[in-house]
Amino acid sequence: MRPFVLWLIWQNECTRQRYHIGNLLHDGDKYVFYYERSRKRRGLFEALENGYQPHLSFPDIGKKYVSNRLFGPFERRLPDRRRPDFLEILRTYGLPRDCTDMDMLRATGGKLATDSYEFVAPIYVWGNHFDFDFYVAGWRYYEGDQVVQHLKVGDEVHFRLEPENRQDSKAVEVLTDEGCKLGYIPAFYSEFMFNLIQNNGRYMARIESIHVEAFPQRKVNISVYGELLPSCQTQDLDMLHEISLEVI
């Protein structure tokens, strides 16, 4: 059984660029947090070069922090279970009553108005297969709101490389079957998919959930499943998966 893993993302408020700076793991017994120290694109070291400073509660970027309960700074990001509208919040995110703290962090992102952190699902790699899911980035700038009423859970979507993109040469567009542009794969996932597609790797992408009334960045979630080829450059992801199992 693989551990429950979430990536911690930090966004530079000036450039709006987001970086994968850390990993939170839970194996049903203890929680582990550690910084993402691989030299991957849009990782911790690139974030540090662009203004990031380690979290005050986790100042040592070389340490693995371990706890028997969810770390306080992360627990405070969850809706209070004592709130009278707590069950309604769960329904809003499609969560059951017995959901775990990690389930809630994944569904809500653990976002606060006071900082630029967010939790997202990781890319899981096992053998030559992978899976992950993401919320479409850049939704408000493209055709999503024009077609969202016609989208259905289970609809297939397609990805298109955009190497001429001035902001990100590894950008990957998200398109409906009819060719409408919904937005992009978030940058901390896009290099993986860019390389996979460029090397003719196989994948299937479908709409996992739709929340019409949600914030633009949380409206449509896409799930991706696929198969890797030896030529795909996945060393960083393989290393992350191996480290994740070791620290637990």
Sequence and secondary structure as in RCSB ss.txt:
>XXXX:A:sequence
MRPFVLWLIWQNECTRQRYHIGNLLHDGDKYVFYYERSRKRRGLFEALENGYQPHLSFPDIGKKYVSNRLFGPFE
RRLPDRRRPDFLEILRTYGLPRDCTDMDMLRATGGKLATDSYEFVAPIYVWGNHFDFDFYVAGWRYYEGDQVVQH
LKVGDEVHFRLEPENRQDSKAVEVLTDEGCKLGYIPAFYSEFMFNLIQNNGRYMARIESIHVEAFPQRKVNISVY
GELLPSCQTQDLDMLHEISLEVI
>XXXX:A:secstr
   EEEEEEEE TTT  EEEEEEEEE SS EEEEE  S  TTSHHHHHHTT    TT   TT  EEESS  HHHH
TTS  TTSTTHHHHHHHTT  TT  HHHHHHHHTT  TTS EEEE   EEETTEEEEEEE BTGGGTTHHHHGGG
  TT BEEEEE TT SS TT EEEEETT  EEEE  HHHHHHHHHHHHTT EEEEEEEEE TTS GGGSEEEEEE
EE  TTS  HHHHHHHHHHHHH 
